């Protein structure tokens, strides 16, 4: 073999070894690479070994892939404050009552469980006056139930007192509402009924039902 042939063979061998070395260097992982199992693998790990690594996929990595910070975390629904829900419901009732307005000093509000789910529901007693431009007044009982997420919403309303009647007290006991009414007798002035009478209401099928007061 001539020297020229020996030189070419040596050069070919050297190039082959160099390419083989490059190929081997490309077979290791780089920093930040993730295998098919969704796991970040250490830099410099052989790819065959990197693919064998198993782990609990990092949710932060999944979020980075999808461009979201926390895709598994659902956005909590916004909750309207109780006071706003109640005010809006009474305002709507007044609007539907031929232009009546609420006598706000007479409003009474209590909290308690009305459905047996151990969540604090709200009962509001409110008075509307001036219906149709007159000077009469009527007192209503409104039930606001609380959803699992905490939002309050109106479910039922009923009239409990009118001319010559006043609601003196209201309590929630054993999932029912107990009222103390003041009734007018012949000798009482229109403003000031004096005889107490109990009344009891429960929610049934999403509506108020008056029952015999056993207190």
MDTraj code that builds the backbone (N, CA, C; nanometers):
import mdtraj as md
import numpy as np

residues = "UNK UNK UNK UNK UNK UNK UNK UNK UNK UNK UNK UNK UNK UNK UNK UNK UNK UNK UNK UNK UNK UNK UNK UNK UNK UNK UNK UNK UNK UNK UNK UNK UNK UNK UNK UNK UNK UNK UNK UNK UNK UNK UNK UNK UNK UNK UNK UNK UNK UNK UNK UNK UNK UNK UNK UNK UNK UNK UNK UNK UNK UNK UNK UNK UNK UNK UNK UNK UNK UNK UNK UNK UNK UNK UNK UNK UNK UNK UNK UNK UNK UNK UNK UNK UNK UNK UNK UNK UNK UNK UNK UNK UNK UNK UNK UNK UNK UNK UNK UNK UNK UNK UNK UNK UNK UNK UNK UNK UNK UNK UNK UNK UNK UNK UNK UNK UNK UNK UNK UNK UNK UNK UNK UNK UNK UNK UNK UNK UNK UNK UNK UNK UNK UNK UNK UNK UNK UNK UNK UNK UNK UNK UNK UNK UNK UNK UNK UNK UNK UNK UNK UNK UNK UNK UNK UNK UNK UNK UNK UNK UNK UNK UNK UNK UNK UNK UNK UNK UNK UNK UNK UNK UNK UNK UNK UNK UNK UNK UNK UNK UNK UNK UNK UNK UNK UNK UNK UNK UNK UNK UNK UNK UNK UNK UNK UNK UNK UNK UNK UNK UNK UNK UNK UNK UNK UNK UNK UNK UNK UNK UNK UNK UNK UNK UNK".split()
xyz = np.array([
    [0.0866, -0.1191, 0.0000],
    [0.0000, 0.0000, 0.0000],
    [0.0897, 0.1235, 0.0000],
    [0.0545, 0.2178, -0.0837],
    [0.1354, 0.3388, -0.0947],
    [0.1107, 0.4314, 0.0225],
    [0.1988, 0.5240, 0.0432],
    [0.1845, 0.6210, 0.1503],
    [0.0593, 0.7059, 0.1323],
    [0.0270, 0.7343, 0.0087],
    [-0.0923, 0.8154, -0.0189],
    [-0.2181, 0.7403, 0.0219],
    [-0.2198, 0.6097, -0.0047],
    [-0.3367, 0.5293, 0.0338],
    [-0.3467, 0.5169, 0.1859],
    [-0.2276, 0.5020, 0.2498],
    [-0.2266, 0.4936, 0.3968],
    [-0.2778, 0.6233, 0.4579],
    [-0.2399, 0.7335, 0.3982],
    [-0.2824, 0.8647, 0.4502],
    [-0.4335, 0.8798, 0.4379],
    [-0.4862, 0.8399, 0.3245],
    [-0.6321, 0.8514, 0.3036],
    [-0.7080, 0.7609, 0.4010],
    [-0.6561, 0.6399, 0.4210],
    [-0.7243, 0.5480, 0.5134],
    [-0.7217, 0.6019, 0.6557],
    [-0.6063, 0.6586, 0.6944],
    [-0.5950, 0.7157, 0.8297],
    [-0.6888, 0.8335, 0.8476],
    [-0.6968, 0.9167, 0.7418],
    [-0.7847, 1.0331, 0.7480],
    [-0.9305, 0.9916, 0.7594],
    [-0.9667, 0.8893, 0.6818],
    [-1.1053, 0.8390, 0.6871],
    [-1.1378, 0.7840, 0.8255],
    [-1.0404, 0.7116, 0.8843],
    [-1.0605, 0.6571, 1.0187],
    [-1.0755, 0.7673, 1.1210],
    [-0.9952, 0.8733, 1.1069],
    [-1.0004, 0.9852, 1.2007],
    [-1.1341, 1.0582, 1.1908],
    [-1.1812, 1.0788, 1.0694],
    [-1.3110, 1.1452, 1.0493],
    [-1.4241, 1.0605, 1.1075],
    [-1.4131, 0.9280, 1.0856],
    [-1.5169, 0.8388, 1.1394],
    [-1.5218, 0.8429, 1.2899],
    [-1.4040, 0.8455, 1.3518],
    [-1.4001, 0.8506, 1.4985],
    [-1.4546, 0.9826, 1.5490],
    [-1.4226, 1.0901, 1.4739],
    [-1.4724, 1.2227, 1.5145],
    [-1.6235, 1.2288, 1.5060],
    [-1.6792, 1.1761, 1.3928],
    [-1.8256, 1.1758, 1.3768],
    [-1.8924, 1.0888, 1.4818],
    [-1.8293, 0.9772, 1.5128],
    [-1.8858, 0.8894, 1.6160],
    [-1.8879, 0.9596, 1.7498],
    [-1.7802, 1.0354, 1.7762],
    [-1.7765, 1.1106, 1.9028],
    [-1.8825, 1.2160, 1.9074],
    [-1.9037, 1.2861, 1.7927],
    [-2.0093, 1.3881, 1.7876],
    [-2.1453, 1.3259, 1.8071],
    [-2.1632, 1.2071, 1.7434],
    [-2.2933, 1.1406, 1.7557],
    [-2.3229, 1.1058, 1.8999],
    [-2.2174, 1.0591, 1.9705],
    [-2.2365, 1.0230, 2.1108],
    [-2.2692, 1.1447, 2.1944],
    [-2.2045, 1.2600, 2.1614],
    [-2.2300, 1.3802, 2.2403],
    [-2.3719, 1.4300, 2.2194],
    [-2.4276, 1.4012, 2.1030],
    [-2.5639, 1.4463, 2.0767],
    [-2.6681, 1.3546, 2.1403],
    [-2.6244, 1.2398, 2.1902],
    [-2.7174, 1.1440, 2.2482],
    [-2.7465, 1.1724, 2.3943],
    [-2.6886, 1.2746, 2.4510],
    [-2.7170, 1.3106, 2.5899],
    [-2.8114, 1.4300, 2.5930],
    [-2.8837, 1.4425, 2.7034],
    [-2.9848, 1.5481, 2.7166],
    [-2.9209, 1.6810, 2.7534],
    [-2.9963, 1.7845, 2.7252],
    [-2.9552, 1.9188, 2.7622],
    [-3.0416, 1.9688, 2.8777],
    [-3.0010, 2.0767, 2.9386],
    [-3.0751, 2.1313, 3.0539],
    [-3.2168, 2.1705, 3.0118],
    [-3.3150, 2.1315, 3.0941],
    [-3.4539, 2.1707, 3.0696],
    [-3.5327, 2.0780, 2.9803],
    [-3.4698, 1.9699, 2.9314],
    [-3.5420, 1.8779, 2.8427],
    [-3.6391, 1.7921, 2.9222],
    [-3.7514, 1.7567, 2.8558],
    [-3.8573, 1.6765, 2.9182],
    [-3.8759, 1.5510, 2.8359],
    [-3.8832, 1.4350, 2.9030],
    [-3.9010, 1.3104, 2.8285],
    [-4.0481, 1.2865, 2.7969],
    [-4.0775, 1.1718, 2.7338],
    [-4.2145, 1.1424, 2.6907],
    [-4.3092, 1.1224, 2.8083],
    [-4.2562, 1.0920, 2.9255],
    [-4.3400, 1.0748, 3.0454],
    [-4.3756, 1.2079, 3.1088],
    [-4.3232, 1.3184, 3.0517],
    [-4.3547, 1.4490, 3.1073],
    [-4.2640, 1.4907, 3.2202],
    [-4.1485, 1.4243, 3.2331],
    [-4.0573, 1.4538, 3.3436],
    [-3.9353, 1.5308, 3.2934],
    [-3.8907, 1.6270, 3.3698],
    [-3.7676, 1.6977, 3.3371],
    [-3.6509, 1.6077, 3.3752],
    [-3.5576, 1.5873, 3.2823],
    [-3.4464, 1.4957, 3.3060],
    [-3.3186, 1.5755, 3.3252],
    [-3.2238, 1.5209, 3.4025],
    [-3.0976, 1.5924, 3.4266],
    [-3.0177, 1.6096, 3.2976],
    [-2.9503, 1.7204, 3.2852],
    [-2.8646, 1.7446, 3.1691],
    [-2.7497, 1.6446, 3.1678],
    [-2.7125, 1.5988, 3.0472],
    [-2.6020, 1.5050, 3.0340],
    [-2.6425, 1.3603, 3.0461],
    [-2.7735, 1.3330, 3.0606],
    [-2.8218, 1.1949, 3.0697],
    [-2.8363, 1.1363, 2.9294],
    [-2.7940, 1.0120, 2.9148],
    [-2.8132, 0.9469, 2.7851],
    [-2.9614, 0.9413, 2.7538],
    [-2.9949, 0.9606, 2.6272],
    [-3.1367, 0.9689, 2.5908],
    [-3.2100, 0.8383, 2.6206],
    [-3.1443, 0.7271, 2.6019],
    [-3.2090, 0.5989, 2.6316],
    [-3.2426, 0.5886, 2.7801],
    [-3.1516, 0.6436, 2.8639],
    [-3.1762, 0.6416, 3.0078],
    [-3.2775, 0.7488, 3.0470],
    [-3.2736, 0.8614, 2.9764],
    [-3.3660, 0.9711, 3.0075],
    [-3.5099, 0.9304, 2.9830],
    [-3.5331, 0.8550, 2.8753],
    [-3.6700, 0.8136, 2.8447],
    [-3.7227, 0.7115, 2.9440],
    [-3.6328, 0.6463, 3.0169],
    [-3.6745, 0.5464, 3.1147],
    [-3.7111, 0.6079, 3.2488],
    [-3.6818, 0.7353, 3.2664],
    [-3.7115, 0.8023, 3.3935],
    [-3.8621, 0.8238, 3.4070],
    [-3.9182, 0.7843, 3.5200],
    [-4.0603, 0.8012, 3.5483],
    [-4.0765, 0.8953, 3.6677],
    [-4.1812, 0.9758, 3.6632],
    [-4.2059, 1.0678, 3.7745],
    [-4.3502, 1.1140, 3.7677],
    [-4.3922, 1.1895, 3.8691],
    [-4.5226, 1.2554, 3.8679],
    [-4.5082, 1.3815, 3.7854],
    [-4.5776, 1.3929, 3.6718],
    [-4.5599, 1.5121, 3.5878],
    [-4.5820, 1.6399, 3.6666],
    [-4.4935, 1.7319, 3.6501],
    [-4.5011, 1.8601, 3.7196],
    [-4.6071, 1.9467, 3.6530],
    [-4.7083, 1.9845, 3.7287],
    [-4.8171, 2.0644, 3.6717],
    [-4.7660, 2.1990, 3.6206],
    [-4.6611, 2.2500, 3.6850],
    [-4.6067, 2.3769, 3.6388],
    [-4.5494, 2.3625, 3.4989],
    [-4.4875, 2.2444, 3.4702],
    [-4.4345, 2.2210, 3.3370],
    [-4.5478, 2.2081, 3.2360],
    [-4.6549, 2.1372, 3.2755],
    [-4.7696, 2.1241, 3.1867],
    [-4.8279, 2.2617, 3.1563],
    [-4.8313, 2.3477, 3.2586],
    [-4.8854, 2.4821, 3.2377],
    [-4.7977, 2.5607, 3.1427],
    [-4.6644, 2.5416, 3.1571],
    [-4.5727, 2.6149, 3.0691],
    [-4.5929, 2.5733, 2.9247],
    [-4.6202, 2.4427, 2.9039],
    [-4.6429, 2.3948, 2.7677],
    [-4.7671, 2.4584, 2.7078],
    [-4.8716, 2.4667, 2.7876],
    [-4.9986, 2.5178, 2.7358],
    [-5.0083, 2.6690, 2.7404],
    [-4.9090, 2.7329, 2.8051],
    [-4.9105, 2.8793, 2.8109],
    [-4.9990, 2.9325, 2.9208],
    [-5.0393, 2.8469, 3.0157],
    [-5.1236, 2.8889, 3.1274],
    [-5.0471, 2.8679, 3.2553],
    [-5.0748, 2.9538, 3.3536],
    [-5.0028, 2.9448, 3.4812],
    [-5.0477, 2.8255, 3.5629],
    [-5.1785, 2.8088, 3.5813],
    [-5.2324, 2.7013, 3.6635],
    [-5.3594, 2.6482, 3.5995],
    [-5.3483, 2.5668, 3.4946],
    [-5.4674, 2.5224, 3.4237],
    [-5.5556, 2.4306, 3.5055],
    [-5.4971, 2.3635, 3.6071],
    [-5.5766, 2.2721, 3.6888],
    [-5.6569, 2.3458, 3.7957],
    [-5.6261, 2.4714, 3.8152],
    [-5.6945, 2.5479, 3.9188],
    [-5.8045, 2.6329, 3.8558],
    [-5.9300, 2.5948, 3.8804],
    [-6.0414, 2.6679, 3.8231],
    [-6.0587, 2.8014, 3.8945],
    [-6.0963, 2.8991, 3.8177],
    [-6.1182, 3.0315, 3.8747],
    [-6.2408, 3.0292, 3.9644],
    [-6.2265, 3.0796, 4.0859],
    [-6.3380, 3.0796, 4.1797],
    [-6.4447, 3.1782, 4.1331],
    [-6.5714, 3.1346, 4.1372],
    [-6.6775, 3.2248, 4.0928],
    [-6.6910, 3.3437, 4.1867],
    [-6.7219, 3.4576, 4.1316],
    [-6.7405, 3.5769, 4.2142],
    [-6.8732, 3.5664, 4.2870],
    [-6.8747, 3.6099, 4.4110],
    [-6.9944, 3.6015, 4.4948],
    [-7.0431, 3.7419, 4.5271],
    [-7.1692, 3.7676, 4.4982],
    [-7.2295, 3.8968, 4.5293],
    [-7.2560, 3.9037, 4.6800],
    [-7.2155, 4.0103, 4.7470],
    [-7.2381, 4.0217, 4.8916],
    [-7.3861, 4.0065, 4.9272],
    [-7.4116, 3.9496, 5.0448],
    [-7.5492, 3.9260, 5.0903],
    [-7.6326, 4.0540, 5.0863],
    [-7.5768, 4.1634, 5.1355],
    [-7.6526, 4.2888, 5.1436],
    [-7.6988, 4.3346, 5.0058],
    [-7.6140, 4.3182, 4.9054],
    [-7.6512, 4.3593, 4.7701],
    [-7.7626, 4.2719, 4.7141],
    [-7.7549, 4.1417, 4.7420],
    [-7.8592, 4.0492, 4.6954],
    [-7.9936, 4.0857, 4.7577],
    [-7.9933, 4.1119, 4.8875],
    [-8.1174, 4.1425, 4.9590],
    [-8.1750, 4.2769, 4.9141],
    [-8.0897, 4.3776, 4.9046],
    [-8.1369, 4.5095, 4.8606],
    [-8.1968, 4.5036, 4.7200],
    [-8.1320, 4.4293, 4.6309],
    [-8.1802, 4.4190, 4.4935],
    [-8.3155, 4.3480, 4.4880],
    [-8.3324, 4.2438, 4.5693],
    [-8.4585, 4.1698, 4.5702],
    [-8.5733, 4.2567, 4.6219],
    [-8.5481, 4.3336, 4.7266],
    [-8.6528, 4.4191, 4.7819],
    [-8.6846, 4.5331, 4.6858],
    [-8.5823, 4.5882, 4.6213],
    [-8.6046, 4.6948, 4.5236],
    [-8.6906, 4.6452, 4.4076],
    [-8.6668, 4.5224, 4.3638],
    [-8.7470, 4.4647, 4.2551],
    [-8.8905, 4.4416, 4.3007],
    [-8.9086, 4.3962, 4.4263],
    [-9.0431, 4.3759, 4.4797],
    [-9.1182, 4.5084, 4.4873],
    [-9.0498, 4.6150, 4.5295],
    [-9.1125, 4.7471, 4.5368],
    [-9.1520, 4.7964, 4.3977],
    [-9.0677, 4.7691, 4.3007],
    [-9.0953, 4.8110, 4.1634],
    [-9.2204, 4.7429, 4.1095],
    [-9.2350, 4.6153, 4.1429],
    [-9.3509, 4.5398, 4.0950],
    [-9.4776, 4.5730, 4.1732],
    [-9.4635, 4.6372, 4.2884],
    [-9.5791, 4.6701, 4.3731],
    [-9.6327, 4.8095, 4.3416],
    [-9.6424, 4.8404, 4.2149],
    [-9.7059, 4.9643, 4.1697],
    [-9.6431, 5.0877, 4.2336],
    [-9.5089, 5.0932, 4.2296],
    [-9.4408, 5.2130, 4.2760],
    [-9.4269, 5.2268, 4.4256],
    [-9.4351, 5.1170, 4.4992],
    [-9.4193, 5.1243, 4.6446],
    [-9.2731, 5.1489, 4.6810],
    [-9.2508, 5.1900, 4.8042],
    [-9.1145, 5.2084, 4.8550],
    [-9.1000, 5.1326, 4.9864],
    [-8.9757, 5.0965, 5.0180],
    [-8.9554, 5.0233, 5.1424],
    [-8.9451, 5.1182, 5.2612],
    [-9.0133, 5.0824, 5.3691],
    [-8.9974, 5.1513, 5.4968],
    [-8.8797, 5.0824, 5.5674],
    [-8.7584, 5.1324, 5.5419],
    [-8.6374, 5.0613, 5.5799],
    [-8.6196, 5.0460, 5.7306],
    [-8.6772, 5.1383, 5.8089],
    [-8.6618, 5.1273, 5.9544],
    [-8.7308, 5.0031, 6.0093],
    [-8.8240, 4.9476, 5.9324],
    [-8.8987, 4.8313, 5.9807],
    [-8.8339, 4.6993, 5.9385],
    [-8.7279, 4.7040, 5.8616],
    [-8.6686, 4.5786, 5.8131],
    [-8.6043, 4.5011, 5.9277],
    [-8.6293, 4.3707, 5.9287],
    [-8.5670, 4.2809, 6.0263],
    [-8.5017, 4.1665, 5.9496],
    [-8.3866, 4.1219, 5.9962],
    [-8.3124, 4.0175, 5.9259],
    [-8.2522, 3.9209, 6.0263],
    [-8.2692, 3.7904, 6.0000],
    [-8.2126, 3.6865, 6.0866],
    [-8.1482, 3.5798, 5.9994],
    [-8.0512, 3.5091, 6.0557],
    [-7.9841, 3.4013, 5.9851],
    [-8.0067, 3.2695, 6.0572],
    [-8.0150, 3.1632, 5.9791],
    [-8.0341, 3.0302, 6.0353],
    [-8.0509, 2.9291, 5.9234],
    [-8.0477, 2.8028, 5.9598],
    [-8.0598, 2.6948, 5.8620],
    [-8.2069, 2.6651, 5.8352],
    [-8.2500, 2.6859, 5.7096],
    [-8.3894, 2.6610, 5.6724],
    [-8.4096, 2.5274, 5.6028],
    [-8.3014, 2.4649, 5.5587],
    [-8.3145, 2.3443, 5.4760],
    [-8.2472, 2.2208, 5.5347],
    [-8.1793, 2.2341, 5.6463],
    [-8.1128, 2.1193, 5.7065],
    [-7.9759, 2.0885, 5.6488],
    [-7.9186, 2.1827, 5.5713],
    [-7.7864, 2.1591, 5.5136],
    [-7.6750, 2.2240, 5.5956],
    [-7.7113, 2.2789, 5.7115],
    [-7.6160, 2.3393, 5.8050],
    [-7.5466, 2.4622, 5.7469],
    [-7.6089, 2.5279, 5.6521],
    [-7.5558, 2.6523, 5.5967],
    [-7.6443, 2.7682, 5.6436],
    [-7.5842, 2.8854, 5.6704],
    [-7.6617, 2.9985, 5.7222],
    [-7.7454, 3.0677, 5.6146],
    [-7.8726, 3.0288, 5.6060],
    [-7.9649, 3.0983, 5.5167],
    [-8.0079, 3.2280, 5.5834],
    [-8.0789, 3.3125, 5.5085],
    [-8.1191, 3.4428, 5.5610],
    [-8.2691, 3.4628, 5.5389],
    [-8.3356, 3.5101, 5.6417],
    [-8.4779, 3.5470, 5.6329],
    [-8.4879, 3.6971, 5.6597],
    [-8.5577, 3.7657, 5.5707],
    [-8.5731, 3.9100, 5.5828],
    [-8.7214, 3.9453, 5.5855],
    [-8.7588, 4.0258, 5.6823],
    [-8.8936, 4.0792, 5.6894],
    [-8.8862, 4.2267, 5.6514],
    [-8.9597, 4.2654, 5.5489],
    [-8.9531, 4.4047, 5.5030],
    [-9.0931, 4.4576, 5.4770],
    [-9.1087, 4.5884, 5.4860],
    [-9.2380, 4.6540, 5.4703],
    [-9.2354, 4.7480, 5.3502],
    [-9.3356, 4.7337, 5.2637],
    [-9.3528, 4.8230, 5.1497],
    [-9.4744, 4.9111, 5.1743],
    [-9.4610, 5.0387, 5.1430],
    [-9.5710, 5.1318, 5.1642],
    [-9.5885, 5.2223, 5.0426],
    [-9.7066, 5.2818, 5.0344],
    [-9.7344, 5.3740, 4.9247],
    [-9.7661, 5.3073, 4.7933],
    [-9.8137, 5.1854, 4.7980],
    [-9.8458, 5.1148, 4.6740],
    [-9.9580, 5.1861, 4.5989],
    [-9.9344, 5.2135, 4.4720],
    [-10.0352, 5.2795, 4.3904],
    [-10.0652, 5.4219, 4.4343],
    [-9.9719, 5.4831, 4.5075],
    [-9.9931, 5.6196, 4.5525],
    [-10.0742, 5.6310, 4.6798],
    [-10.1148, 5.5186, 4.7381],
    [-10.1924, 5.5216, 4.8625],
    [-10.1029, 5.5302, 4.9842],
    [-10.1631, 5.5195, 5.1018],
    [-10.0844, 5.5263, 5.2253],
    [-10.0914, 5.3965, 5.3042],
    [-10.1281, 5.2891, 5.2390],
    [-10.1291, 5.1585, 5.3046],
    [-9.9889, 5.0991, 5.3083],
    [-9.9747, 4.9891, 5.3827],
    [-9.8445, 4.9229, 5.3958],
    [-9.8656, 4.7736, 5.4125],
    [-9.7690, 4.6982, 5.3708],
    [-9.7745, 4.5530, 5.3851],
    [-9.6369, 4.4983, 5.4190],
    [-9.6348, 4.3981, 5.5061],
    [-9.5086, 4.3384, 5.5489],
    [-9.4925, 4.2020, 5.4843],
    [-9.3728, 4.1765, 5.4333],
    [-9.3444, 4.0528, 5.3607],
    [-9.2301, 3.9765, 5.4249],
    [-9.2339, 3.8459, 5.4039],
    [-9.1311, 3.7562, 5.4561],
    [-9.0570, 3.6950, 5.3373],
    [-8.9263, 3.7158, 5.3300],
    [-8.8473, 3.6669, 5.2175],
    [-8.7421, 3.5677, 5.2664],
    [-8.7304, 3.4563, 5.1947],
    [-8.6301, 3.3544, 5.2263],
    [-8.5189, 3.3581, 5.1230],
    [-8.3958, 3.3686, 5.1711],
    [-8.2783, 3.3672, 5.0849],
    [-8.1946, 3.2455, 5.1236],
    [-8.1800, 3.1530, 5.0308],
    [-8.1012, 3.0329, 5.0579],
    [-7.9582, 3.0500, 5.0076],
    [-7.8670, 2.9763, 5.0718],
    [-7.7259, 2.9865, 5.0362],
    [-7.6839, 2.8638, 4.9553],
    [-7.6253, 2.8888, 4.8379],
    [-7.5757, 2.7815, 4.7530],
    [-7.4475, 2.7223, 4.8120],
    [-7.4068, 2.6014, 4.7663],
    [-7.2847, 2.5397, 4.8198],
    [-7.1619, 2.6298, 4.8104],
    [-7.1535, 2.7107, 4.7033],
    [-7.0373, 2.7987, 4.6866],
    [-7.0441, 2.9217, 4.7764],
    [-7.1593, 2.9431, 4.8416],
    [-7.1723, 3.0561, 4.9330],
    [-7.2618, 3.1681, 4.8838],
    [-7.3045, 3.1621, 4.7573],
    [-7.3881, 3.2686, 4.7034],
    [-7.5302, 3.2613, 4.7595],
    [-7.5837, 3.3768, 4.7981],
    [-7.7199, 3.3859, 4.8500],
    [-7.8141, 3.4194, 4.7351],
    [-7.9339, 3.3594, 4.7361],
    [-8.0311, 3.3947, 4.6330],
    [-8.1733, 3.3828, 4.6885],
    [-8.2616, 3.4679, 4.6387],
    [-8.4008, 3.4700, 4.6832],
    [-8.4738, 3.3468, 4.6319],
    [-8.5508, 3.2813, 4.7211],
    [-8.6254, 3.1645, 4.6779],
    [-8.7752, 3.1781, 4.7006],
    [-8.8168, 3.2548, 4.8013],
    [-8.9607, 3.2644, 4.8284],
    [-8.9935, 3.3920, 4.9039],
    [-9.1133, 3.4459, 4.8764],
    [-9.1630, 3.5646, 4.9462],
    [-9.3119, 3.5457, 4.9718],
    [-9.3582, 3.5897, 5.0884],
    [-9.5004, 3.5838, 5.1187],
    [-9.5388, 3.7022, 5.2063],
    [-9.6635, 3.7420, 5.1980],
    [-9.7140, 3.8507, 5.2810],
    [-9.7530, 3.7965, 5.4178],
    [-9.7108, 3.8652, 5.5246],
    [-9.7397, 3.8168, 5.6596],
    [-9.8184, 3.9165, 5.7438],
    [-9.8253, 4.0406, 5.7020],
    [-9.8989, 4.1404, 5.7814],
    [-9.9427, 4.2536, 5.6908],
    [-10.0555, 4.3141, 5.7283],
    [-10.1081, 4.4261, 5.6525],
    [-10.1618, 4.5330, 5.7454],
    [-10.2641, 4.5991, 5.7019],
    [-10.3230, 4.7070, 5.7810],
    [-10.3719, 4.6541, 5.9153],
    [-10.3311, 4.7207, 6.0226],
    [-10.3734, 4.6814, 6.1558],
    [-10.2906, 4.5693, 6.2165],
    [-10.1807, 4.5307, 6.1503],
    [-10.0938, 4.4240, 6.2009],
    [-9.9481, 4.4705, 6.1951],
    [-9.8699, 4.4256, 6.2927],
    [-9.7273, 4.4583, 6.2978],
    [-9.6519, 4.3328, 6.3388],
    [-9.5362, 4.3085, 6.2754],
    [-9.4509, 4.1972, 6.3170],
    [-9.3551, 4.2489, 6.4234],
    [-9.3696, 4.1960, 6.5432],
    [-9.2883, 4.2420, 6.6558],
    [-9.1525, 4.1727, 6.6603],
    [-9.1510, 4.0428, 6.6317],
    [-9.0263, 3.9680, 6.6467],
    [-9.0220, 3.8549, 6.5448],
    [-8.8987, 3.8105, 6.5127],
    [-8.8787, 3.7027, 6.4169],
    [-8.7561, 3.6226, 6.4575],
    [-8.7694, 3.4901, 6.4621],
    [-8.6573, 3.4016, 6.4942],
    [-8.6657, 3.2775, 6.4057],
    [-8.5496, 3.2128, 6.3838],
    [-8.5438, 3.0851, 6.3127],
    [-8.5119, 2.9772, 6.4148],
    [-8.5962, 2.8747, 6.4167],
    [-8.5775, 2.7659, 6.5122],
    [-8.6239, 2.6361, 6.4472],
    [-8.5361, 2.5336, 6.4515],
    [-8.5689, 2.4032, 6.3936],
    [-8.6145, 2.4152, 6.2486],
    [-8.5407, 2.4920, 6.1708],
    [-8.5644, 2.5088, 6.0267],
    [-8.6994, 2.5721, 5.9952],
    [-8.7576, 2.6434, 6.0902],
    [-8.8823, 2.7149, 6.0652],
    [-8.8717, 2.8570, 6.1218],
    [-8.9556, 2.9441, 6.0703],
    [-8.9535, 3.0845, 6.1112],
    [-9.0710, 3.1115, 6.2044],
    [-9.0387, 3.1662, 6.3199],
    [-9.1415, 3.1980, 6.4195],
    [-9.1565, 3.3505, 6.4282],
    [-9.2795, 3.3963, 6.4095],
    [-9.3090, 3.5390, 6.4166],
    [-9.3966, 3.5678, 6.5370],
    [-9.3769, 3.6858, 6.5923],
    [-9.4681, 3.7373, 6.6936],
    [-9.5388, 3.8570, 6.6319],
    [-9.6698, 3.8422, 6.6078],
    [-9.7489, 3.9469, 6.5446],
    [-9.8243, 4.0273, 6.6497],
    [-9.8397, 4.1552, 6.6227],
    [-9.9259, 4.2393, 6.7053],
    [-10.0529, 4.2674, 6.6257],
    [-10.1664, 4.2263, 6.6815],
    [-10.2952, 4.2416, 6.6154],
    [-10.3731, 4.3576, 6.6776],
    [-10.4529, 4.4199, 6.5966],
    [-10.5319, 4.5349, 6.6434],
    [-10.6670, 4.4889, 6.6973],
    [-10.7027, 4.5445, 6.8087],
    [-10.8356, 4.5211, 6.8668],
    [-10.9142, 4.6517, 6.8569],
    [-11.0464, 4.6466, 6.8754],
    [-11.1296, 4.7652, 6.8526],
    [-11.0840, 4.8922, 6.9237],
    [-11.0290, 4.8811, 7.0437],
    [-10.9923, 5.0017, 7.1186],
    [-10.8537, 5.0550, 7.0809],
    [-10.7805, 4.9831, 6.9963],
    [-10.6448, 5.0267, 6.9584],
    [-10.6501, 5.1322, 6.8481],
    [-10.5629, 5.2342, 6.8554],
    [-10.5516, 5.3278, 6.7432],
    [-10.4891, 5.2565, 6.6230],
    [-10.5058, 5.3129, 6.5047],
    [-10.4557, 5.2485, 6.3827],
    [-10.3059, 5.2231, 6.3865],
    [-10.2348, 5.3070, 6.4587],
    [-10.0887, 5.2951, 6.4599],
    [-10.0360, 5.1863, 6.5505],
    [-10.1201, 5.1448, 6.6475],
    [-10.0618, 5.0713, 6.7593],
    [-10.1415, 4.9471, 6.7982],
    [-10.1321, 4.8388, 6.7211],
    [-10.1974, 4.7144, 6.7617],
    [-10.1323, 4.6603, 6.8887],
    [-10.2086, 4.5882, 6.9704],
    [-10.1562, 4.5527, 7.1027],
    [-10.1625, 4.4040, 7.1376],
    [-10.2393, 4.3243, 7.0665],
    [-10.2549, 4.1835, 7.1031],
    [-10.1530, 4.0975, 7.0287],
    [-10.0752, 4.0213, 7.1042],
    [-9.9747, 3.9353, 7.0421],
    [-10.0368, 3.8059, 6.9908],
    [-9.9883, 3.7632, 6.8761],
    [-10.0330, 3.6366, 6.8181],
    [-9.9144, 3.5720, 6.7466],
    [-9.8860, 3.4436, 6.7745],
    [-9.7712, 3.3774, 6.7104],
    [-9.8070, 3.3285, 6.5694],
    [-9.7076, 3.3174, 6.4864],
    [-9.7238, 3.2600, 6.3528],
    [-9.5957, 3.1854, 6.3179],
    [-9.6105, 3.0776, 6.2423],
    [-9.4954, 2.9959, 6.2073],
    [-9.4988, 2.9631, 6.0582],
    [-9.3809, 2.9712, 5.9941],
    [-9.3706, 2.9439, 5.8507],
    [-9.2536, 2.8492, 5.8254],
    [-9.2723, 2.7597, 5.7278],
    [-9.1644, 2.6705, 5.6842],
    [-9.1572, 2.6760, 5.5322],
    [-9.0419, 2.6417, 5.4798],
    [-9.0261, 2.6322, 5.3346],
    [-9.0640, 2.4920, 5.2900],
    [-9.1480, 2.4852, 5.1878],
    [-9.1879, 2.3547, 5.1353],
    [-9.1996, 2.3669, 4.9836],
    [-9.1165, 2.2913, 4.9133],
    [-9.1199, 2.2980, 4.7679],
    [-9.0834, 2.4341, 4.7125],
    [-8.9967, 2.5043, 4.7833],
    [-8.9537, 2.6352, 4.7369],
    [-9.0529, 2.7461, 4.7645],
    [-9.1534, 2.7201, 4.8507],
    [-9.2541, 2.8216, 4.8836],
    [-9.2761, 2.8246, 5.0349],
    [-9.3208, 2.9405, 5.0829],
    [-9.3544, 2.9521, 5.2251],
    [-9.4871, 2.8817, 5.2515],
    [-9.4931, 2.8137, 5.3646],
    [-9.6174, 2.7512, 5.4079],
    [-9.6390, 2.7854, 5.5548],
    [-9.7561, 2.8385, 5.5879],
    [-9.7841, 2.8703, 5.7274],
    [-9.8346, 2.7448, 5.7967],
    [-9.7794, 2.7171, 5.9153],
    [-9.8176, 2.6004, 5.9920],
    [-9.8539, 2.6452, 6.1336],
    [-9.9104, 2.5540, 6.2092],
    [-9.9494, 2.5868, 6.3468],
    [-9.8245, 2.6061, 6.4314],
    [-9.8196, 2.7156, 6.5008],
    [-9.7056, 2.7459, 6.5868],
    [-9.7137, 2.6615, 6.7116],
    [-9.6093, 2.5824, 6.7372],
    [-9.6071, 2.4933, 6.8532],
    [-9.5134, 2.5426, 6.9636],
    [-9.4636, 2.6659, 6.9490],
    [-9.3695, 2.7179, 7.0493],
    [-9.4406, 2.7530, 7.1786],
])
top = md.Topology()
chain = top.add_chain()
for i, resn in enumerate(residues, 1):
    res = top.add_residue(resn, chain, resSeq=i)
    for name in ("N", "CA", "C"):
        top.add_atom(name, md.element.get_by_symbol(name[0]), res)
traj = md.Trajectory(xyz[None], top)
